[in-house]
Amino acid sequence: MGMTLPMSRDLAPAGVRVMTIAPGLMDTPIYDPVGGAELKEHLIKTTVFPKRLGTADEFAHLVQTIAENSYLNGEVIRLDAATRLPPK
């Protein structure tokens, strides 16, 4: 995240844009072997709004939007339903 802006400035003369996506809790098969539905329900309780895990389609849509909007550069976009996980 800290390298996004410096890299965008360094690569601008070459016409390269740099964006970072900081995903939150996304619904992927990684949760299935370690607790499945119970773990997902616990994680959903930590989200602010909407009260669910993110989807691959939502992530892909953000990537598409970034690619289509040529004015975006040097920014970190959080895709996390306003969730901030507490320290362990």
TIBA-440336 format. One record per atom (N, C-alpha, C): residue number from 1; residue in three letters; z, y, x. Coordinates in Angstrom, 1 decimal. Layout:
<drenmis>
 resi resn     c3     c2     c1
  NUM  ALA      Z      Y      X
...
</drenmis>
This chain:
<drenmis>
 resi resn     c3     c2     c1
    1  MET    0.0   -1.2    0.8
    1  MET    0.0    0.0    0.0
    1  MET    0.0    1.3    0.9
    2  GLY    0.8    1.2    1.9
    2  GLY    0.8    2.3    2.8
    2  GLY   -0.4    2.6    3.6
    3  MET   -1.3    1.7    3.7
    3  MET   -2.5    1.8    4.5
    3  MET   -3.7    2.3    3.6
    4  THR   -3.5    2.3    2.3
    4  THR   -4.6    2.6    1.4
    4  THR   -5.2    4.0    1.7
    5  LEU   -4.4    5.0    1.7
    5  LEU   -4.9    6.4    1.9
    5  LEU   -5.5    6.6    3.3
    6  PRO   -4.7    6.2    4.3
    6  PRO   -5.3    6.4    5.7
    6  PRO   -6.7    5.6    5.8
    7  MET   -6.8    4.4    5.3
    7  MET   -8.0    3.7    5.4
    7  MET   -9.1    4.4    4.6
    8  SER   -8.8    4.9    3.5
    8  SER   -9.8    5.6    2.7
    8  SER  -10.4    6.8    3.4
    9  ARG   -9.5    7.5    4.1
    9  ARG   -9.9    8.7    4.9
    9  ARG  -10.7    8.3    6.1
   10  ASP  -10.3    7.2    6.8
   10  ASP  -11.0    6.7    7.9
   10  ASP  -12.4    6.2    7.6
   11  LEU  -12.6    5.6    6.5
   11  LEU  -13.8    4.9    6.1
   11  LEU  -14.7    5.8    5.2
   12  ALA  -14.2    7.0    4.8
   12  ALA  -15.0    7.9    4.0
   12  ALA  -16.4    8.2    4.6
   13  PRO  -16.4    8.5    5.9
   13  PRO  -17.7    8.9    6.5
   13  PRO  -18.8    7.8    6.4
   14  ALA  -18.3    6.6    6.3
   14  ALA  -19.2    5.4    6.1
   14  ALA  -19.6    5.1    4.7
   15  GLY  -19.0    5.9    3.7
   15  GLY  -19.2    5.7    2.3
   15  GLY  -18.4    4.6    1.7
   16  VAL  -17.3    4.2    2.3
   16  VAL  -16.5    3.1    1.8
   16  VAL  -15.3    3.7    1.1
   17  ARG  -15.1    3.2   -0.1
   17  ARG  -13.8    3.6   -0.8
   17  ARG  -12.8    2.5   -0.7
   18  VAL  -11.5    2.9   -0.7
   18  VAL  -10.5    1.9   -0.5
   18  VAL   -9.5    2.1   -1.7
   19  MET   -9.3    1.0   -2.4
   19  MET   -8.3    1.0   -3.5
   19  MET   -7.4   -0.2   -3.4
   20  THR   -6.2   -0.1   -3.9
   20  THR   -5.3   -1.2   -3.9
   20  THR   -4.8   -1.4   -5.3
   21  ILE   -4.8   -2.7   -5.7
   21  ILE   -4.2   -3.1   -7.0
   21  ILE   -2.8   -3.8   -6.6
   22  ALA   -1.8   -3.3   -7.2
   22  ALA   -0.4   -3.9   -7.1
   22  ALA   -0.1   -4.7   -8.4
   23  PRO   -0.4   -5.9   -8.4
   23  PRO   -0.2   -6.7   -9.7
   23  PRO    1.3   -7.0   -9.9
   24  GLY    1.7   -7.0  -11.1
   24  GLY    3.0   -7.5  -11.5
   24  GLY    3.0   -9.0  -11.8
   25  LEU    3.7   -9.3  -12.8
   25  LEU    3.8  -10.7  -13.2
   25  LEU    2.6  -11.1  -14.0
   26  MET    1.8  -12.0  -13.4
   26  MET    0.5  -12.4  -14.0
   26  MET    0.7  -13.8  -14.4
   27  ASP    0.1  -14.2  -15.6
   27  ASP    0.2  -15.5  -16.1
   27  ASP   -0.9  -16.4  -15.4
   28  THR   -0.3  -17.2  -14.4
   28  THR   -1.2  -18.1  -13.6
   28  THR   -0.5  -19.4  -13.6
   29  PRO   -1.3  -20.5  -13.2
   29  PRO   -0.7  -21.8  -13.2
   29  PRO    0.4  -22.0  -12.1
   30  ILE    0.6  -21.0  -11.3
   30  ILE    1.7  -21.2  -10.3
   30  ILE    3.0  -21.4  -10.9
   31  TYR    3.3  -20.9  -12.1
   31  TYR    4.6  -21.1  -12.7
   31  TYR    4.8  -22.5  -13.3
   32  ASP    3.7  -23.2  -13.6
   32  ASP    3.8  -24.5  -14.3
   32  ASP    4.6  -25.5  -13.6
   33  PRO    4.4  -25.8  -12.3
   33  PRO    5.2  -26.9  -11.7
   33  PRO    6.7  -26.6  -11.5
   34  VAL    7.1  -25.3  -11.5
   34  VAL    8.4  -24.9  -11.2
   34  VAL    9.3  -24.5  -12.4
   35  GLY    8.8  -24.7  -13.6
   35  GLY    9.7  -24.4  -14.7
   35  GLY    8.9  -24.1  -16.0
   36  GLY    7.6  -23.9  -15.8
   36  GLY    6.7  -23.7  -17.0
   36  GLY    7.1  -22.7  -17.9
   37  ALA    7.2  -23.0  -19.2
   37  ALA    7.5  -22.1  -20.3
   37  ALA    8.8  -21.4  -20.2
   38  GLU    9.8  -22.2  -19.7
   38  GLU   11.1  -21.6  -19.6
   38  GLU   11.2  -20.5  -18.6
   39  LEU   10.5  -20.7  -17.4
   39  LEU   10.4  -19.7  -16.4
   39  LEU    9.6  -18.5  -16.9
   40  LYS    8.5  -18.7  -17.5
   40  LYS    7.7  -17.6  -18.1
   40  LYS    8.5  -16.8  -19.1
   41  GLU    9.3  -17.4  -19.9
   41  GLU   10.1  -16.6  -20.9
   41  GLU   11.1  -15.8  -20.2
   42  HIS   11.7  -16.3  -19.1
   42  HIS   12.7  -15.5  -18.3
   42  HIS   12.0  -14.3  -17.7
   43  LEU   10.8  -14.5  -17.2
   43  LEU   10.1  -13.4  -16.5
   43  LEU    9.6  -12.4  -17.5
   44  ILE    9.2  -12.8  -18.7
   44  ILE    8.8  -11.9  -19.8
   44  ILE    9.9  -10.9  -20.1
   45  LYS   11.2  -11.4  -20.1
   45  LYS   12.3  -10.5  -20.4
   45  LYS   12.4   -9.4  -19.5
   46  THR   11.9   -9.5  -18.3
   46  THR   12.0   -8.4  -17.3
   46  THR   10.9   -7.3  -17.5
   47  THR    9.9   -7.6  -18.3
   47  THR    8.8   -6.6  -18.5
   47  THR    9.2   -5.6  -19.4
   48  VAL    8.6   -4.4  -19.3
   48  VAL    9.0   -3.3  -20.2
   48  VAL    8.1   -3.3  -21.4
   49  PHE    6.8   -3.1  -21.3
   49  PHE    5.9   -3.1  -22.4
   49  PHE    4.5   -3.2  -21.8
   50  PRO    3.7   -4.1  -22.4
   50  PRO    4.0   -5.1  -23.4
   50  PRO    4.9   -6.2  -22.9
   51  LYS    5.6   -6.9  -23.8
   51  LYS    6.5   -8.0  -23.4
   51  LYS    5.8   -9.3  -23.3
   52  ARG    5.0   -9.4  -22.2
   52  ARG    4.3  -10.6  -21.9
   52  ARG    3.8  -10.5  -20.4
   53  LEU    3.3  -11.6  -19.9
   53  LEU    2.7  -11.6  -18.6
   53  LEU    1.3  -11.1  -18.6
   54  GLY    0.8  -10.5  -17.5
   54  GLY   -0.5  -10.0  -17.5
   54  GLY   -1.5  -11.2  -17.4
   55  THR   -2.8  -10.9  -17.7
   55  THR   -3.8  -12.0  -17.7
   55  THR   -4.8  -11.7  -16.6
   56  ALA   -5.5  -12.8  -16.3
   56  ALA   -6.6  -12.6  -15.3
   56  ALA   -7.7  -11.7  -15.8
   57  ASP   -8.0  -11.7  -17.1
   57  ASP   -9.0  -10.8  -17.7
   57  ASP   -8.6   -9.4  -17.5
   58  GLU   -7.3   -9.1  -17.6
   58  GLU   -6.8   -7.7  -17.4
   58  GLU   -7.0   -7.2  -16.0
   59  PHE   -6.7   -8.1  -15.1
   59  PHE   -6.9   -7.8  -13.7
   59  PHE   -8.4   -7.6  -13.4
   60  ALA   -9.2   -8.5  -13.9
   60  ALA  -10.7   -8.4  -13.7
   60  ALA  -11.2   -7.1  -14.3
   61  HIS  -10.7   -6.7  -15.4
   61  HIS  -11.1   -5.5  -16.1
   61  HIS  -10.8   -4.3  -15.2
   62  LEU   -9.6   -4.3  -14.6
   62  LEU   -9.2   -3.2  -13.7
   62  LEU  -10.2   -3.1  -12.5
   63  VAL  -10.5   -4.3  -11.9
   63  VAL  -11.4   -4.3  -10.8
   63  VAL  -12.7   -3.7  -11.2
   64  GLN  -13.2   -4.1  -12.3
   64  GLN  -14.5   -3.6  -12.8
   64  GLN  -14.5   -2.1  -13.0
   65  THR  -13.4   -1.6  -13.6
   65  THR  -13.2   -0.2  -13.8
   65  THR  -13.2    0.6  -12.4
   66  ILE  -12.5    0.1  -11.4
   66  ILE  -12.5    0.7  -10.1
   66  ILE  -13.9    0.7   -9.5
   67  ALA  -14.6   -0.4   -9.7
   67  ALA  -16.0   -0.4   -9.1
   67  ALA  -16.9    0.5   -9.8
   68  GLU  -16.7    0.7  -11.1
   68  GLU  -17.6    1.6  -11.9
   68  GLU  -17.3    3.1  -11.7
   69  ASN  -16.1    3.4  -11.4
   69  ASN  -15.7    4.8  -11.3
   69  ASN  -15.7    5.2   -9.8
   70  SER  -16.8    5.8   -9.4
   70  SER  -17.0    6.2   -8.0
   70  SER  -16.1    7.3   -7.5
   71  TYR  -15.4    8.0   -8.4
   71  TYR  -14.5    9.0   -7.9
   71  TYR  -13.1    8.5   -7.5
   72  LEU  -12.8    7.3   -7.8
   72  LEU  -11.5    6.7   -7.4
   72  LEU  -11.6    6.3   -5.9
   73  ASN  -10.6    6.8   -5.2
   73  ASN  -10.6    6.4   -3.8
   73  ASN   -9.2    6.7   -3.3
   74  GLY   -8.6    5.9   -2.4
   74  GLY   -7.4    6.1   -1.7
   74  GLY   -6.2    6.0   -2.6
   75  GLU   -6.2    5.2   -3.6
   75  GLU   -5.1    5.1   -4.6
   75  GLU   -4.6    3.7   -4.8
   76  VAL   -3.3    3.6   -5.1
   76  VAL   -2.7    2.3   -5.4
   76  VAL   -2.5    2.3   -6.9
   77  ILE   -3.0    1.3   -7.6
   77  ILE   -2.8    1.2   -9.1
   77  ILE   -1.9    0.0   -9.3
   78  ARG   -0.8    0.3  -10.0
   78  ARG    0.1   -0.8  -10.4
   78  ARG   -0.3   -1.3  -11.7
   79  LEU   -0.4   -2.6  -11.8
   79  LEU   -0.8   -3.3  -13.0
   79  LEU    0.4   -4.3  -13.3
   80  ASP    1.4   -3.7  -13.9
   80  ASP    2.7   -4.4  -14.0
   80  ASP    3.5   -4.2  -15.2
   81  ALA    3.0   -3.6  -16.3
   81  ALA    3.7   -3.3  -17.5
   81  ALA    5.0   -2.6  -17.3
   82  ALA    5.0   -1.7  -16.3
   82  ALA    6.2   -0.8  -16.0
   82  ALA    7.4   -1.6  -15.5
   83  THR    7.1   -2.8  -14.9
   83  THR    8.2   -3.7  -14.5
   83  THR    8.5   -3.4  -13.0
   84  ARG    9.8   -3.3  -12.7
   84  ARG   10.3   -3.2  -11.4
   84  ARG   11.3   -4.3  -11.2
   85  LEU   11.0   -5.3  -10.4
   85  LEU   12.0   -6.4  -10.3
   85  LEU   13.1   -6.0   -9.4
   86  PRO   14.4   -6.4   -9.8
   86  PRO   15.5   -6.0   -9.0
   86  PRO   15.6   -6.9   -7.7
   87  PRO   16.3   -6.4   -6.7
   87  PRO   16.5   -7.2   -5.5
   87  PRO   17.2   -8.5   -5.8
   88  LYS   17.1   -9.5   -5.0
   88  LYS   17.8  -10.8   -5.2
   88  LYS   19.2  -10.7   -4.8
</drenmis>
